[in-house]
Amino acid sequence: MSDTPGEPTMTLYRPVGQKELDLIVASGYRAFPPRLPHQPIFYPVLNEEYAVQTARDWNTRDAASGYAGYVTRFRVRASFLDRYPVRTVGGRSHREYWIPAEDLAAFNEQIVGRIEVVQEFRGHPPGASS
C-alpha cells in the first residue's frame, strides 16, 4: 500500500456507518472491511457530495449504521479501477464503482496512503430526544 511516485491515482469517497468505521480504524485506516454475506458489492463513489448525501440522509437514520454517518476519502491506483465501469445510479452526480465483494481485498491493496474521515453526521434513534 505504498505510494508509487508518478503512478496516477483516483480520489474516491465512501459513506460508512459506525461499525464499518470502527473496522477501518482497526486496520490503521488502510482497508475497508470484508463485505457481509448479504452485501455482494462494494460501492465507492466518485464525489464527496454523493457520499455526504448518503452519510447524512441514510446512515444517520439507520440502526445498523449506529445512527452515524461518516464520509471517507481515499486514493486508489487508477490502473486497478480501469477494469470496472463507472455506474450512474439516480441523478448525474450519483456515480460509483461496483467492486464485487470477492475483489475487495485486491481493491484494498490498491489504496495509496490512508483512508481519511472528512465529514461526520449524527442522528438519533426514533423516539430519542435530540
N, CA, C and O atoms as a GROMACS GRO file, in nm:
protein
  520
    1MET      N    1   0.081  -0.119   0.000
    1MET     CA    2   0.000   0.000   0.000
    1MET      C    3   0.086   0.126   0.000
    1MET      O    4   0.041   0.231   0.045
    2SER      N    5   0.204   0.115  -0.048
    2SER     CA    6   0.289   0.234  -0.050
    2SER      C    7   0.263   0.315  -0.176
    2SER      O    8   0.212   0.264  -0.276
    3ASP      N    9   0.299   0.440  -0.168
    3ASP     CA   10   0.280   0.531  -0.280
    3ASP      C   11   0.389   0.507  -0.383
    3ASP      O   12   0.507   0.503  -0.348
    4THR      N   13   0.352   0.491  -0.508
    4THR     CA   14   0.448   0.477  -0.615
    4THR      C   15   0.455   0.612  -0.686
    4THR      O   16   0.356   0.656  -0.745
    5PRO      N   17   0.571   0.679  -0.681
    5PRO     CA   18   0.581   0.811  -0.742
    5PRO      C   19   0.540   0.810  -0.888
    5PRO      O   20   0.580   0.723  -0.965
    6GLY      N   21   0.460   0.908  -0.924
    6GLY     CA   22   0.419   0.923  -1.063
    6GLY      C   23   0.306   0.834  -1.108
    6GLY      O   24   0.253   0.853  -1.218
    7GLU      N   25   0.267   0.738  -1.027
    7GLU     CA   26   0.157   0.650  -1.066
    7GLU      C   27   0.024   0.722  -1.044
    7GLU      O   28  -0.003   0.767  -0.933
    8PRO      N   29  -0.059   0.732  -1.147
    8PRO     CA   30  -0.186   0.804  -1.131
    8PRO      C   31  -0.280   0.735  -1.031
    8PRO      O   32  -0.291   0.612  -1.027
    9THR      N   33  -0.346   0.817  -0.952
    9THR     CA   34  -0.446   0.767  -0.858
    9THR      C   35  -0.576   0.841  -0.882
    9THR      O   36  -0.580   0.946  -0.946
   10MET      N   37  -0.682   0.784  -0.829
   10MET     CA   38  -0.813   0.848  -0.833
   10MET      C   39  -0.861   0.863  -0.690
   10MET      O   40  -0.852   0.769  -0.611
   11THR      N   41  -0.913   0.981  -0.658
   11THR     CA   42  -0.970   1.003  -0.525
   11THR      C   43  -1.114   0.956  -0.527
   11THR      O   44  -1.193   0.996  -0.613
   12LEU      N   45  -1.148   0.872  -0.430
   12LEU     CA   46  -1.283   0.820  -0.417
   12LEU      C   47  -1.333   0.849  -0.276
   12LEU      O   48  -1.256   0.890  -0.188
   13TYR      N   49  -1.461   0.828  -0.256
   13TYR     CA   50  -1.526   0.854  -0.127
   13TYR      C   51  -1.612   0.733  -0.094
   13TYR      O   52  -1.655   0.658  -0.182
   14ARG      N   53  -1.636   0.717   0.034
   14ARG     CA   54  -1.725   0.609   0.077
   14ARG      C   55  -1.800   0.653   0.202
   14ARG      O   56  -1.738   0.685   0.304
   15PRO      N   57  -1.933   0.656   0.196
   15PRO     CA   58  -2.010   0.682   0.318
   15PRO      C   59  -2.015   0.554   0.400
   15PRO      O   60  -2.043   0.446   0.347
   16VAL      N   61  -1.989   0.566   0.530
   16VAL     CA   62  -1.990   0.448   0.617
   16VAL      C   63  -2.062   0.480   0.747
   16VAL      O   64  -2.074   0.596   0.786
   17GLY      N   65  -2.110   0.377   0.812
   17GLY     CA   66  -2.170   0.389   0.945
   17GLY      C   67  -2.064   0.360   1.051
   17GLY      O   68  -1.947   0.341   1.021
   18GLN      N   69  -2.108   0.357   1.176
   18GLN     CA   70  -2.016   0.343   1.288
   18GLN      C   71  -1.940   0.211   1.287
   18GLN      O   72  -1.818   0.210   1.308
   19LYS      N   73  -2.009   0.100   1.263
   19LYS     CA   74  -1.942  -0.031   1.268
   19LYS      C   75  -1.834  -0.041   1.161
   19LYS      O   76  -1.724  -0.091   1.186
   20GLU      N   77  -1.866   0.005   1.039
   20GLU     CA   78  -1.768  -0.001   0.932
   20GLU      C   79  -1.650   0.091   0.964
   20GLU      O   80  -1.535   0.055   0.938
   21LEU      N   81  -1.677   0.209   1.019
   21LEU     CA   82  -1.568   0.299   1.055
   21LEU      C   83  -1.479   0.235   1.162
   21LEU      O   84  -1.356   0.246   1.154
   22ASP      N   85  -1.538   0.170   1.260
   22ASP     CA   86  -1.459   0.104   1.365
   22ASP      C   87  -1.363   0.002   1.304
   22ASP      O   88  -1.249  -0.011   1.349
   23LEU      N   89  -1.408  -0.071   1.203
   23LEU     CA   90  -1.322  -0.170   1.137
   23LEU      C   91  -1.214  -0.104   1.053
   23LEU      O   92  -1.102  -0.156   1.044
   24ILE      N   93  -1.244   0.009   0.992
   24ILE     CA   94  -1.143   0.086   0.918
   24ILE      C   95  -1.035   0.135   1.014
   24ILE      O   96  -0.916   0.124   0.986
   25VAL      N   97  -1.077   0.188   1.128
   25VAL     CA   98  -0.982   0.234   1.231
   25VAL      C   99  -0.894   0.118   1.275
   25VAL      O  100  -0.772   0.134   1.288
   26ALA      N  101  -0.954   0.002   1.299
   26ALA     CA  102  -0.879  -0.116   1.342
   26ALA      C  103  -0.774  -0.159   1.239
   26ALA      O  104  -0.674  -0.220   1.275
   27SER      N  105  -0.797  -0.127   1.112
   27SER     CA  106  -0.700  -0.160   1.006
   27SER      C  107  -0.588  -0.057   0.997
   27SER      O  108  -0.499  -0.069   0.913
   28GLY      N  109  -0.592   0.043   1.084
   28GLY     CA  110  -0.494   0.152   1.074
   28GLY      C  111  -0.527   0.248   0.962
   28GLY      O  112  -0.439   0.314   0.907
   29TYR      N  113  -0.656   0.257   0.928
   29TYR     CA  114  -0.704   0.342   0.819
   29TYR      C  115  -0.645   0.299   0.685
   29TYR      O  116  -0.618   0.382   0.598
   30ARG      N  117  -0.625   0.170   0.670
   30ARG     CA  118  -0.562   0.117   0.548
   30ARG      C  119  -0.654   0.031   0.462
   30ARG      O  120  -0.621   0.004   0.347
   31ALA      N  121  -0.770  -0.013   0.517
   31ALA     CA  122  -0.852  -0.108   0.442
   31ALA      C  123  -0.998  -0.098   0.483
   31ALA      O  124  -1.032  -0.063   0.595
   32PHE      N  125  -1.083  -0.132   0.387
   32PHE     CA  126  -1.225  -0.146   0.414
   32PHE      C  127  -1.252  -0.290   0.453
   32PHE      O  128  -1.189  -0.382   0.400
   33PRO      N  129  -1.344  -0.313   0.547
   33PRO     CA  130  -1.369  -0.450   0.594
   33PRO      C  131  -1.438  -0.534   0.487
   33PRO      O  132  -1.503  -0.483   0.396
   34PRO      N  133  -1.423  -0.666   0.500
   34PRO     CA  134  -1.491  -0.756   0.406
   34PRO      C  135  -1.642  -0.730   0.408
   34PRO      O  136  -1.699  -0.687   0.508
   35ARG      N  137  -1.704  -0.758   0.296
   35ARG     CA  138  -1.847  -0.742   0.284
   35ARG      C  139  -1.917  -0.854   0.361
   35ARG      O  140  -1.862  -0.964   0.377
   36LEU      N  141  -2.035  -0.826   0.407
   36LEU     CA  142  -2.118  -0.926   0.474
   36LEU      C  143  -2.184  -1.014   0.367
   36LEU      O  144  -2.191  -0.973   0.251
   37PRO      N  145  -2.232  -1.132   0.404
   37PRO     CA  146  -2.291  -1.222   0.303
   37PRO      C  147  -2.402  -1.158   0.219
   37PRO      O  148  -2.418  -1.192   0.102
   38HIS      N  149  -2.479  -1.067   0.277
   38HIS     CA  150  -2.587  -1.004   0.202
   38HIS      C  151  -2.542  -0.878   0.126
   38HIS      O  152  -2.624  -0.803   0.074
   39GLN      N  153  -2.410  -0.855   0.120
   39GLN     CA  154  -2.353  -0.739   0.051
   39GLN      C  155  -2.256  -0.785  -0.058
   39GLN      O  156  -2.136  -0.792  -0.034
   40PRO      N  157  -2.307  -0.817  -0.176
   40PRO     CA  158  -2.220  -0.874  -0.279
   40PRO      C  159  -2.130  -0.772  -0.350
   40PRO      O  160  -2.039  -0.810  -0.424
   41ILE      N  161  -2.157  -0.643  -0.327
   41ILE     CA  162  -2.082  -0.540  -0.400
   41ILE      C  163  -2.036  -0.431  -0.303
   41ILE      O  164  -2.109  -0.395  -0.210
   42PHE      N  165  -1.915  -0.380  -0.325
   42PHE     CA  166  -1.860  -0.266  -0.252
   42PHE      C  167  -1.875  -0.145  -0.343
   42PHE      O  168  -1.839  -0.150  -0.460
   43TYR      N  169  -1.929  -0.035  -0.289
   43TYR     CA  170  -1.964   0.082  -0.370
   43TYR      C  171  -1.885   0.207  -0.330
   43TYR      O  172  -1.937   0.287  -0.252
   44PRO      N  173  -1.765   0.227  -0.379
   44PRO     CA  174  -1.702   0.357  -0.358
   44PRO      C  175  -1.761   0.458  -0.456
   44PRO      O  176  -1.795   0.422  -0.569
   45VAL      N  177  -1.774   0.583  -0.415
   45VAL     CA  178  -1.837   0.683  -0.500
   45VAL      C  179  -1.736   0.784  -0.549
   45VAL      O  180  -1.628   0.799  -0.492
   46LEU      N  181  -1.770   0.855  -0.657
   46LEU     CA  182  -1.675   0.942  -0.724
   46LEU      C  183  -1.674   1.086  -0.675
   46LEU      O  184  -1.584   1.163  -0.711
   47ASN      N  185  -1.772   1.125  -0.593
   47ASN     CA  186  -1.769   1.264  -0.548
   47ASN      C  187  -1.817   1.276  -0.404
   47ASN      O  188  -1.899   1.197  -0.356
   48GLU      N  189  -1.765   1.376  -0.338
   48GLU     CA  190  -1.795   1.396  -0.196
   48GLU      C  191  -1.942   1.430  -0.173
   48GLU      O  192  -2.000   1.389  -0.073
   49GLU      N  193  -2.001   1.505  -0.264
   49GLU     CA  194  -2.142   1.544  -0.250
   49GLU      C  195  -2.233   1.421  -0.236
   49GLU      O  196  -2.321   1.417  -0.150
   50TYR      N  197  -2.210   1.322  -0.319
   50TYR     CA  198  -2.289   1.199  -0.316
   50TYR      C  199  -2.265   1.124  -0.185
   50TYR      O  200  -2.359   1.073  -0.124
   51ALA      N  201  -2.140   1.116  -0.141
   51ALA     CA  202  -2.108   1.049  -0.016
   51ALA      C  203  -2.172   1.121   0.103
   51ALA      O  204  -2.223   1.057   0.194
   52VAL      N  205  -2.169   1.253   0.102
   52VAL     CA  206  -2.232   1.331   0.209
   52VAL      C  207  -2.381   1.303   0.213
   52VAL      O  208  -2.438   1.281   0.320
   53GLN      N  209  -2.443   1.304   0.097
   53GLN     CA  210  -2.587   1.281   0.090
   53GLN      C  211  -2.623   1.146   0.154
   53GLN      O  212  -2.720   1.138   0.230
   54THR      N  213  -2.548   1.044   0.125
   54THR     CA  214  -2.576   0.911   0.180
   54THR      C  215  -2.546   0.906   0.330
   54THR      O  216  -2.628   0.857   0.407
   55ALA      N  217  -2.431   0.957   0.371
   55ALA     CA  218  -2.394   0.954   0.513
   55ALA      C  219  -2.493   1.034   0.597
   55ALA      O  220  -2.535   0.988   0.704
   56ARG      N  221  -2.530   1.150   0.550
   56ARG     CA  222  -2.618   1.240   0.625
   56ARG      C  223  -2.763   1.194   0.622
   56ARG      O  224  -2.831   1.195   0.725
   57ASP      N  225  -2.812   1.154   0.505
   57ASP     CA  226  -2.954   1.127   0.488
   57ASP      C  227  -2.992   0.980   0.508
   57ASP      O  228  -3.110   0.950   0.529
   58TRP      N  229  -2.896   0.891   0.502
   58TRP     CA  230  -2.927   0.749   0.516
   58TRP      C  231  -2.867   0.691   0.643
   58TRP      O  232  -2.939   0.639   0.728
   59ASN      N  233  -2.734   0.699   0.656
   59ASN     CA  234  -2.667   0.636   0.770
   59ASN      C  235  -2.717   0.689   0.904
   59ASN      O  236  -2.729   0.612   1.000
   60THR      N  237  -2.747   0.818   0.913
   60THR     CA  238  -2.790   0.876   1.041
   60THR      C  239  -2.929   0.831   1.083
   60THR      O  240  -2.970   0.854   1.196
   61ARG      N  241  -3.003   0.768   0.992
   61ARG     CA  242  -3.138   0.718   1.022
   61ARG      C  243  -3.142   0.566   1.033
   61ARG      O  244  -3.249   0.507   1.049
   62ASP      N  245  -3.025   0.503   1.024
   62ASP     CA  246  -3.016   0.358   1.014
   62ASP      C  247  -2.956   0.298   1.141
   62ASP      O  248  -2.843   0.330   1.178
   63ALA      N  249  -3.032   0.211   1.208
   63ALA     CA  250  -2.983   0.147   1.330
   63ALA      C  251  -2.855   0.068   1.305
   63ALA      O  252  -2.764   0.069   1.388
   64ALA      N  253  -2.847  -0.002   1.191
   64ALA     CA  254  -2.728  -0.082   1.160
   64ALA      C  255  -2.604   0.005   1.143
   64ALA      O  256  -2.492  -0.044   1.158
   65SER      N  257  -2.622   0.132   1.112
   65SER     CA  258  -2.511   0.226   1.098
   65SER      C  259  -2.480   0.297   1.229
   65SER      O  260  -2.390   0.381   1.235
   66GLY      N  261  -2.554   0.264   1.335
   66GLY     CA  262  -2.534   0.328   1.464
   66GLY      C  263  -2.583   0.472   1.466
   66GLY      O  264  -2.538   0.552   1.548
   67TYR      N  265  -2.675   0.504   1.374
   67TYR     CA  266  -2.728   0.640   1.361
   67TYR      C  267  -2.615   0.742   1.345
   67TYR      O  268  -2.624   0.855   1.393
   68ALA      N  269  -2.510   0.698   1.276
   68ALA     CA  270  -2.395   0.786   1.249
   68ALA      C  271  -2.353   0.764   1.104
   68ALA      O  272  -2.355   0.652   1.053
   69GLY      N  273  -2.314   0.872   1.040
   69GLY     CA  274  -2.265   0.864   0.904
   69GLY      C  275  -2.132   0.937   0.893
   69GLY      O  276  -2.116   1.047   0.945
   70TYR      N  277  -2.038   0.875   0.826
   70TYR     CA  278  -1.905   0.932   0.806
   70TYR      C  279  -1.875   0.930   0.657
   70TYR      O  280  -1.912   0.836   0.586
   71VAL      N  281  -1.808   1.032   0.610
   71VAL     CA  282  -1.761   1.035   0.472
   71VAL      C  283  -1.611   1.009   0.476
   71VAL      O  284  -1.536   1.083   0.540
   72THR      N  285  -1.569   0.904   0.409
   72THR     CA  286  -1.427   0.875   0.399
   72THR      C  287  -1.377   0.914   0.260
   72THR      O  288  -1.451   0.910   0.162
   73ARG      N  289  -1.250   0.952   0.257
   73ARG     CA  290  -1.184   0.988   0.130
   73ARG      C  291  -1.055   0.909   0.124
   73ARG      O  292  -0.986   0.893   0.224
   74PHE      N  293  -1.023   0.860   0.004
   74PHE     CA  294  -0.903   0.778  -0.012
   74PHE      C  295  -0.863   0.778  -0.159
   74PHE      O  296  -0.943   0.813  -0.246
   75ARG      N  297  -0.740   0.739  -0.184
   75ARG     CA  298  -0.690   0.733  -0.321
   75ARG      C  299  -0.662   0.588  -0.359
   75ARG      O  300  -0.613   0.509  -0.278
   76VAL      N  301  -0.695   0.554  -0.483
   76VAL     CA  302  -0.676   0.419  -0.536
   76VAL      C  303  -0.600   0.430  -0.667
   76VAL      O  304  -0.622   0.524  -0.744
   77ARG      N  305  -0.513   0.336  -0.692
   77ARG     CA  306  -0.440   0.335  -0.820
   77ARG      C  307  -0.541   0.328  -0.935
   77ARG      O  308  -0.625   0.238  -0.941
   78ALA      N  309  -0.529   0.424  -1.025
   78ALA     CA  310  -0.623   0.434  -1.138
   78ALA      C  311  -0.617   0.310  -1.227
   78ALA      O  312  -0.719   0.269  -1.281
   79SER      N  313  -0.501   0.252  -1.243
   79SER     CA  314  -0.488   0.134  -1.331
   79SER      C  315  -0.573   0.018  -1.281
   79SER      O  316  -0.623  -0.060  -1.361
   80PHE      N  317  -0.590   0.006  -1.150
   80PHE     CA  318  -0.675  -0.100  -1.096
   80PHE      C  319  -0.822  -0.074  -1.129
   80PHE      O  320  -0.895  -0.167  -1.163
   81LEU      N  321  -0.863   0.051  -1.120
   81LEU     CA  322  -1.004   0.085  -1.144
   81LEU      C  323  -1.044   0.072  -1.291
   81LEU      O  324  -1.164   0.064  -1.322
   82ASP      N  325  -0.947   0.069  -1.381
   82ASP     CA  326  -0.978   0.061  -1.524
   82ASP      C  327  -1.064  -0.059  -1.560
   82ASP      O  328  -1.135  -0.055  -1.661
   83ARG      N  329  -1.059  -0.164  -1.482
   83ARG     CA  330  -1.136  -0.286  -1.514
   83ARG      C  331  -1.283  -0.278  -1.474
   83ARG      O  332  -1.362  -0.367  -1.507
   84TYR      N  333  -1.320  -0.172  -1.403
   84TYR     CA  334  -1.457  -0.157  -1.353
   84TYR      C  335  -1.522  -0.034  -1.417
   84TYR      O  336  -1.465   0.074  -1.413
   85PRO      N  337  -1.640  -0.050  -1.474
   85PRO     CA  338  -1.709   0.068  -1.531
   85PRO      C  339  -1.767   0.155  -1.420
   85PRO      O  340  -1.804   0.107  -1.313
   86VAL      N  341  -1.775   0.284  -1.448
   86VAL     CA  342  -1.844   0.376  -1.356
   86VAL      C  343  -1.993   0.361  -1.382
   86VAL      O  344  -2.037   0.362  -1.497
   87ARG      N  345  -2.070   0.348  -1.276
   87ARG     CA  346  -2.216   0.335  -1.287
   87ARG      C  347  -2.280   0.464  -1.238
   87ARG      O  348  -2.236   0.522  -1.139
   88THR      N  349  -2.383   0.508  -1.306
   88THR     CA  350  -2.462   0.622  -1.260
   88THR      C  351  -2.594   0.567  -1.209
   88THR      O  352  -2.668   0.501  -1.283
   89VAL      N  353  -2.623   0.595  -1.082
   89VAL     CA  354  -2.745   0.544  -1.018
   89VAL      C  355  -2.821   0.665  -0.965
   89VAL      O  356  -2.768   0.739  -0.882
   90GLY      N  357  -2.941   0.685  -1.009
   90GLY     CA  358  -3.014   0.804  -0.966
   90GLY      C  359  -2.974   0.924  -1.050
   90GLY      O  360  -2.976   0.918  -1.173
   91GLY      N  361  -2.937   1.034  -0.984
   91GLY     CA  362  -2.901   1.157  -1.054
   91GLY      C  363  -2.760   1.152  -1.114
   91GLY      O  364  -2.684   1.059  -1.089
   92ARG      N  365  -2.729   1.255  -1.193
   92ARG     CA  366  -2.599   1.261  -1.261
   92ARG      C  367  -2.480   1.259  -1.166
   92ARG      O  368  -2.374   1.208  -1.201
   93SER      N  369  -2.497   1.313  -1.045
   93SER     CA  370  -2.385   1.315  -0.950
   93SER      C  371  -2.371   1.184  -0.874
   93SER      O  372  -2.275   1.166  -0.798
   94HIS      N  373  -2.464   1.093  -0.892
   94HIS     CA  374  -2.462   0.964  -0.820
   94HIS      C  375  -2.383   0.861  -0.901
   94HIS      O  376  -2.440   0.770  -0.962
   95ARG      N  377  -2.252   0.880  -0.900
   95ARG     CA  378  -2.162   0.794  -0.978
   95ARG      C  379  -2.078   0.710  -0.883
   95ARG      O  380  -2.025   0.761  -0.784
   96GLU      N  381  -2.066   0.582  -0.915
   96GLU     CA  382  -1.995   0.492  -0.826
   96GLU      C  383  -1.935   0.376  -0.905
   96GLU      O  384  -1.974   0.347  -1.018
   97TYR      N  385  -1.840   0.310  -0.841
   97TYR     CA  386  -1.787   0.185  -0.892
   97TYR      C  387  -1.858   0.071  -0.820
   97TYR      O  388  -1.894   0.083  -0.703
   98TRP      N  389  -1.878  -0.038  -0.891
   98TRP     CA  390  -1.932  -0.158  -0.830
   98TRP      C  391  -1.818  -0.260  -0.827
   98TRP      O  392  -1.784  -0.321  -0.929
   99ILE      N  393  -1.760  -0.277  -0.710
   99ILE     CA  394  -1.650  -0.371  -0.692
   99ILE      C  395  -1.707  -0.499  -0.631
   99ILE      O  396  -1.759  -0.494  -0.519
  100PRO      N  397  -1.700  -0.612  -0.699
  100PRO     CA  398  -1.752  -0.736  -0.641
  100PRO      C  399  -1.684  -0.766  -0.508
  100PRO      O  400  -1.564  -0.740  -0.491
  101ALA      N  401  -1.759  -0.820  -0.414
  101ALA     CA  402  -1.707  -0.848  -0.280
  101ALA      C  403  -1.578  -0.930  -0.286
  101ALA      O  404  -1.487  -0.909  -0.206
  102GLU      N  405  -1.571  -1.023  -0.380
  102GLU     CA  406  -1.451  -1.108  -0.388
  102GLU      C  407  -1.328  -1.030  -0.435
  102GLU      O  408  -1.217  -1.081  -0.424
  103ASP      N  409  -1.345  -0.909  -0.487
  103ASP     CA  410  -1.234  -0.825  -0.531
  103ASP      C  411  -1.192  -0.721  -0.426
  103ASP      O  412  -1.098  -0.645  -0.449
  104LEU      N  413  -1.260  -0.718  -0.312
  104LEU     CA  414  -1.233  -0.612  -0.214
  104LEU      C  415  -1.092  -0.620  -0.156
  104LEU      O  416  -1.030  -0.516  -0.135
  105ALA      N  417  -1.040  -0.738  -0.130
  105ALA     CA  418  -0.903  -0.749  -0.078
  105ALA      C  419  -0.804  -0.690  -0.178
  105ALA      O  420  -0.712  -0.618  -0.140
  106ALA      N  421  -0.822  -0.720  -0.306
  106ALA     CA  422  -0.735  -0.664  -0.410
  106ALA      C  423  -0.753  -0.512  -0.418
  106ALA      O  424  -0.655  -0.439  -0.436
  107PHE      N  425  -0.876  -0.465  -0.404
  107PHE     CA  426  -0.904  -0.320  -0.403
  107PHE      C  427  -0.827  -0.255  -0.288
  107PHE      O  428  -0.761  -0.153  -0.308
  108ASN      N  429  -0.836  -0.313  -0.169
  108ASN     CA  430  -0.766  -0.258  -0.053
  108ASN      C  431  -0.616  -0.248  -0.076
  108ASN      O  432  -0.552  -0.153  -0.028
  109GLU      N  433  -0.558  -0.343  -0.147
  109GLU     CA  434  -0.415  -0.341  -0.177
  109GLU      C  435  -0.378  -0.224  -0.268
  109GLU      O  436  -0.262  -0.184  -0.274
  110GLN      N  437  -0.475  -0.170  -0.339
  110GLN     CA  438  -0.450  -0.060  -0.434
  110GLN      C  439  -0.473   0.078  -0.372
  110GLN      O  440  -0.454   0.179  -0.439
  111ILE      N  441  -0.513   0.082  -0.244
  111ILE     CA  442  -0.529   0.211  -0.176
  111ILE      C  443  -0.391   0.270  -0.151
  111ILE      O  444  -0.302   0.203  -0.099
  112VAL      N  445  -0.376   0.395  -0.188
  112VAL     CA  446  -0.249   0.466  -0.170
  112VAL      C  447  -0.265   0.560  -0.051
  112VAL      O  448  -0.351   0.647  -0.051
  113GLY      N  449  -0.183   0.541   0.050
  113GLY     CA  450  -0.194   0.623   0.170
  113GLY      C  451  -0.303   0.569   0.262
  113GLY      O  452  -0.334   0.450   0.260
  114ARG      N  453  -0.360   0.659   0.340
  114ARG     CA  454  -0.460   0.619   0.440
  114ARG      C  455  -0.600   0.665   0.400
  114ARG      O  456  -0.617   0.759   0.322
  115ILE      N  457  -0.696   0.598   0.456
  115ILE     CA  458  -0.836   0.637   0.442
  115ILE      C  459  -0.860   0.749   0.544
  115ILE      O  460  -0.828   0.733   0.661
  116GLU      N  461  -0.916   0.860   0.498
  116GLU     CA  462  -0.942   0.974   0.586
  116GLU      C  463  -1.091   0.990   0.612
  116GLU      O  464  -1.172   0.962   0.524
  117VAL      N  465  -1.127   1.033   0.731
  117VAL     CA  466  -1.265   1.073   0.760
  117VAL      C  467  -1.270   1.223   0.738
  117VAL      O  468  -1.200   1.298   0.806
  118VAL      N  469  -1.355   1.267   0.644
  118VAL     CA  470  -1.359   1.409   0.610
  118VAL      C  471  -1.487   1.478   0.657
  118VAL      O  472  -1.491   1.601   0.664
  119GLN      N  473  -1.591   1.401   0.688
  119GLN     CA  474  -1.713   1.460   0.743
  119GLN      C  475  -1.781   1.356   0.832
  119GLN      O  476  -1.766   1.236   0.814
  120GLU      N  477  -1.857   1.408   0.929
  120GLU     CA  478  -1.926   1.322   1.026
  120GLU      C  479  -2.065   1.379   1.051
  120GLU      O  480  -2.084   1.500   1.064
  121PHE      N  481  -2.162   1.288   1.059
  121PHE     CA  482  -2.302   1.327   1.084
  121PHE      C  483  -2.359   1.235   1.192
  121PHE      O  484  -2.328   1.116   1.195
  122ARG      N  485  -2.442   1.290   1.278
  122ARG     CA  486  -2.506   1.213   1.386
  122ARG      C  487  -2.657   1.223   1.375
  122ARG      O  488  -2.711   1.330   1.347
  123GLY      N  489  -2.722   1.114   1.397
  123GLY     CA  490  -2.868   1.111   1.402
  123GLY      C  491  -2.910   1.063   1.539
  123GLY      O  492  -2.830   1.055   1.632
  124HIS      N  493  -3.038   1.031   1.552
  124HIS     CA  494  -3.093   0.982   1.678
  124HIS      C  495  -3.189   0.868   1.649
  124HIS      O  496  -3.262   0.872   1.550
  125PRO      N  497  -3.188   0.768   1.734
  125PRO     CA  498  -3.286   0.659   1.716
  125PRO      C  499  -3.427   0.716   1.725
  125PRO      O  500  -3.450   0.815   1.794
  126PRO      N  501  -3.522   0.654   1.655
  126PRO     CA  502  -3.660   0.700   1.663
  126PRO      C  503  -3.706   0.707   1.809
  126PRO      O  504  -3.682   0.614   1.886
  127GLY      N  505  -3.770   0.815   1.844
  127GLY     CA  506  -3.821   0.833   1.979
  127GLY      C  507  -3.721   0.892   2.077
  127GLY      O  508  -3.758   0.928   2.189
  128ALA      N  509  -3.592   0.903   2.036
  128ALA     CA  510  -3.491   0.961   2.124
  128ALA      C  511  -3.502   1.113   2.118
  128ALA      O  512  -3.532   1.170   2.013
  129SER      N  513  -3.476   1.177   2.230
  129SER     CA  514  -3.481   1.323   2.229
  129SER      C  515  -3.351   1.378   2.173
  129SER      O  516  -3.246   1.317   2.189
  130SER      N  517  -3.358   1.491   2.108
  130SER     CA  518  -3.242   1.549   2.041
  130SER      C  519  -3.149   1.616   2.138
  130SER      O  520  -3.046   1.671   2.098
   0.00000   0.00000   0.00000
